[in-house]
Amino acid sequence: MKDKPVILIIDDQVQNIELLEAYLAPECYEIIKAFNGKDAVNIIAANQIDLVLLDIMMPGIDGFEVIRRVRQGEKNRLLPIILVTALKEKEDRVKGIEAGCDDFISKPVDKLELLARVHSLLKVKAYNDLMLNYRTELESEVTARTEQLKQALQRIKTASLDTIYRLSMASEYRDEETGAHIKRVSRYSAAIARKMGMDENTIETILYAAPMHDLGKIGIPDQILMKRGKLDPAEWKIIKFHTVIGAKILHGAEAEFIKLGEVIALSHHEKWDGSGYPNGEKGQQIPIAGRIVAIADVFDALTSKRPYKEAFPTEVSLAIVKQGRGTHFDPDVADAFFGIQDEIINIKKQHSEDIRNITEMTDLNALLVQHNLLKKDQRIL
């Protein structure tokens, strides 16, 4: 903070500057001098000036042009400028006001008038500086508080997503790698949504809603859910009901991601050709979030060990998913999935829990035959 106000005196006549300096120096002002308009503009740009006393009639850049150049920048928009002039015509004063001066003092300068006008404008300058500093401090505080709120919101979101993962695991706790499965399906789904050009709010909602896709499994008996052999028609009817159970559990929520979770729970086993369950919806009848989670869930189920199957290698699983384009899966969703295939594989690697692929079977055709046999069981496809 400066000890005393800084006044810049601009005049091409040395005696005029010395006179003003003699009047102002006893008032404890710091005086800076310039003898032409060009130097004055440079001094103002490079220094913190509190008030300018400016002559009009100078060679080169006159006082009017100095004012116009100084006012171009935001920094000196409120810098007090007093024109010290021998010009008496009204047109000259109007021109000075239009250029941006704040006051006039006529030559020869009266000391008392000079001190009064300088003192008055410096008070205005001090007030403006105070308000500017207050606004700057307030903006800085708002920025800091906003960042704190963003961080707090992010912590809440992270805790919420972790809670969703953990509660969703309750429906699949009997599987060997439920936690990783839930996270992978969630992240696959969000990545596909992003590839399809959805907005960030929708993508985040899908990220939070997708883990709840199989919540209804909590209502399926162990002997059916964990059965190693083929399901009989009665058992198959029961296991399909997990979609309805999940939707009922999530029904009536106010949070958007839980509302979407209800939609996904009910629709993620529907198929593009209408052969899915529970409602046999087809094509665009199936909610887009359900179509997205469907392909994410199937891919992860194929690459994961289940009580009724071993894990399929990634390459085979991708080939199987590709076979389902246009029958099981929405073609646009399938295209988006394969458009980010490398990202999907990276997500799988980042969230794996000792996935054991079939290593003894390397023949792709043999694996596809095994898959076609599993299709009859329908617990994946």
N, C-alpha and C positions, 0 to 999 in steps of 0.2 A: 504494500500500500504506500502511495506517495506521501511524503511529508507535507508538501504544499502544492497548490495548483500550478499547472504549467500553461503559460500564455505564449503564443507565437505571434510576434509582430512582423508584418510583411509590408515593406515600403522600399521603393527604389531610392528614396532620399534619406541619407544617414541621419541628418539632423531631426527628421520627423521620428525616426525610431528612437533616437536618444531622448527626445522629449517625452515620449510615451513611457519609456523605460524609467525615466526619472520620476514620473508620477506614480508608477506601479511598484517599483522596487521596495519602497518603504512599507508596502502592504504585505510583504513576505510572499510574493509570487515569484516563481521561477520563470525567467524570461529567456525565450529562444528567438533568434532573429533570422530573417531571410530578406534578401535584397531584390528578389525577382520571383515571378510567379512559378517558374519551373522548379526552383529550389524549394519553394514553399510546399508544392504538391508532394515532392519527395520526402520532405521532413515530416509532413502530416502522415504520410503512408508508413513511415518507419518508426514513429514515436507515439506515445500516449499523450495527446494534447488535450487540454481542458477548455481552452478558449482561443479564438483567433481574432486578432485585430488586423484588418486587411485594407490596404489602399486600393483604389480602383484604377487610377491612371498610372500604369506601369508599361514599360516596353516589353514586347514579346507577348507573353500571356498576361492579359489584364485581370483585374480582380473578379470580374464577372465569370471569366473562364475558369479561374482557380476554384470558385465556388462550385461551378457545374462539375468539374472533375472530382472534387472532394466528395460531393453528394452522390456520386455514382456507386460508391461502395457502401455496403450495409454498416460497416464499422463506424463510419463518421456521419451517418445519417442524422444524428442528433447533436453533433458537435456545434456549440454556439459560435457563430461567426458575426462579428460586428464590422460593418463597412465604415472606414474612416475616410471621409471624402469632402472635397471642396465643391462637389457638384450640387447644385441647388434645385435643378429641374425635377419636376414630378416624374417625368418619364424615366429618368435615371434611377430614381428610388423604386419605381415599379419594376424596372429591369432587374434591380438587385434582389427584390423580393421574389421575382419569378425564378431567378437563378438559385435562390435558397438561403439568402442571408437571414439573420434573426433580428438585427437592429442596425441603426445608423448613428454615427457621431459626425458632426460637421466640423470641418477645419475653419478656423483654428480651434483646437480642442480645449474644452473647459475641463479642468482637473476634477471638480466635484461631479460634473455630469459623467465623465469617464469612469470614475470610481464607482458611482452608483450603478451604472449600466453593467459594468464588469462584475460587480458583486452580485447583482440580481441574476445575471445569466449563469454565473458559477453555481449559485444555489440551485437553479434549474438543472444544470448539468449534474450536480451531486445527487439530486433526487432521481434523475434518469438513470445514473449509474447504479444507484441503490436498487431501483426496480429491476434493472437488467441483471444485476448480480443475483437478486432474489429469484428472478425467473430462471436464471441458469442453474442455481442451486436447487430450485424446485424441480426443474426438468431432470437434473441429475438424480435427485431423490426418487422421482417417479420412475426413472429408468432402472435404478437399483431395486426398487420395490417390485417393479414389473418382472425383473429377472428373478427375484426371490420367489414371486408367485409362480412363475413358469417352472422353476425348479421344484417347488412344492407340489405343483400340479403333476409334474412328471413323476415325482416320488409316489404320489397317490395312484397315478395310472399304472406304474410298475407294480405297486402293491396290489392293485385291483386285478391286474392280469395274473399275478402270481396266485392270488386267491382263486381266480377262475380256474386256473390250471389244477390247483390242489383239490378244489371241490369237484371238478370234472373227473379227476382220477378216481373218485369214490365209485363212479359208475363202472369203472373198468379195472378196479384194483386187482382182479383175479388174473389179468393178463400179465405177461412177463415184462413188458416195456411200455406201460400205459403212459407214464409221464412224458417220455420222449415222443410217443405217438401223438399225443394231444398238442404238444408244442410244434411238431413238424406240420401237422395238418393246419394248424393256425397260421403258421408262417408261409406254407405253400399257398394257402388261400389268399392271404394278403398280397403276396408277390404276383399271383395271377390277376387279382383285381387291379393292381397297379399297372400291369402290362396291358390290361384292357382299357386303360385310360380313365379309371374311376378317380374321383376326387379324394383328397387325403382323409377327409372326415369319414367317408364311406369305407375306405381301406382300413382305417383304424377300427371302425365298428365291426367289420368282418374279422379282423385280427382277434377282437375280444369275444365275438360271438361263436366263431368256428369251434373253439375247444368244447363247447357244450353240445356238439352234434349227436353224440351217443349217450347223453345223460340218461335217457330212458332205459339203458341196459341195467340200471340199478334195480329195475323191477322184473328182470328176467331171471328165472331160477338157475342155479349153478349147473344142474344136471343137463340143462339145455345149452346154456351159454358156453360151457366148457366141454361139451360133448366132442369126442374125437372122431366119431363116425358120422355118417350122413344123417341129417335130420329127417324124421318122418313128417308127413303132412301136418299133423297136429302140432309138432314141435316147431315146424317152420312158420305156422300161423302165429304161434306165441312170440317167436323171436322177432317177427316183422312188427309186432305191436310195440317194440321199443321206441319207434318213431313217434307214436301217439302218446306214449307215456312221457317221453321227453318234452313234447310240446305242451302237455298238460301241466307238467312241473313248472315250466317257464311262463305259462299263460298269465296275463294280467299285470305284468311288470310295467313300470314307468320308464325305466332306463332303456334307451334305444338299442344298446347292444344285447340286452336280454330279450327285447322284442324280436330282434333279428335272430337271436339264438333259438327262439321258438320256431321261427320260419325254417331255419336250417335243420333243426331236429326233425321236423315233420317232412321235409322235402329232399333231404340229401340222398335218399335211396330211390327217388324217382328217376326214370330214364328218358332220354330224348325221344325214343321211339314209342313211349307209353307203356313199356312192359315192366316198369318199376312199381314200387309200393310206397305208401299205403293207399294212395288214391288213383294210381294209374294215370297221372298227369303226363302230358307229352309236350315237347317243344317249348314254345314261349310261355305255356301255362305254368311251367316250373319256375319258381322265383330264381332270379339270377344268382343270388347268394347260395341257394341250394345246388345249382348247377356247378358252381365253382368248387364248393366243398366236396361235391360228389367225386370229382376227378382227383382232388387232393387226397381224399380218404381212401379211394381205391388204390391209388399208387402206393400210399403208405402201407395199406393192408397187404398188398402184393409183396412188398419188400420187407415185411416183418414176419416173424414167427408167430403162429397162432396154434391153439390146441389141435386144430384139424389139418394143419399144413406147416411145412417148413417155409422159410423165407426164400423168395425168388431173387435171383441176381438182378441188379438194377437194369441191365440191358434187356433182360427178358421182360421185366415189369414194364419198361417203356414200350416194348413191342406190343404187349397185351393192351396197354392203354391206347395205343395208336389204332389197334383193331376196333376199339370201341367208339372211335370218332364217327358221329352221325347216327349211331344206334344207341349206345349207352350215354355218350357225352355230347353236349352241345358242341358243334363243330368250331364255333368261335372260341369257346373256352378251351377246347383241345388245342387249337392253334396257338392260343396265348400260353398254354402250358408248355408246349414244345418250343415256343419262341424264347422261353427263359429256362430251357432245359439245364444249362450249366448252373444257373442260380438254384434251381430245384435240387440238383445233386449236391451243391454246397450246403444247402440247408439240411439235407439228409445227413451229411457228414458231421455238421456242427452239433446236431441234436440226436446222436445215436447212442444207444445203450447196448453195446456188445451185440450188434446185429449179426446173426449167423446165417449167411447165405448158403444155398446148396452148392457145395464145392465139388462134390463127387459127380454131379451131373453137369457136363459142359456142353452137351448137344442141345442147341436151341430148339430143334424140332421136338426132341423128347420132352423138354420142359413145357413146350406149348401143348403137347398131348396131355401131360399131367394137369395143366391148367384147365383144359377143356373138360376133363373129368371133374375137377373141382367146381366148375361152373354149374354143374347139375345140383350141387349143394346150395349154391346161390348165396352163401354167407358173405362172399366178397362181391360177386357180380350177379 
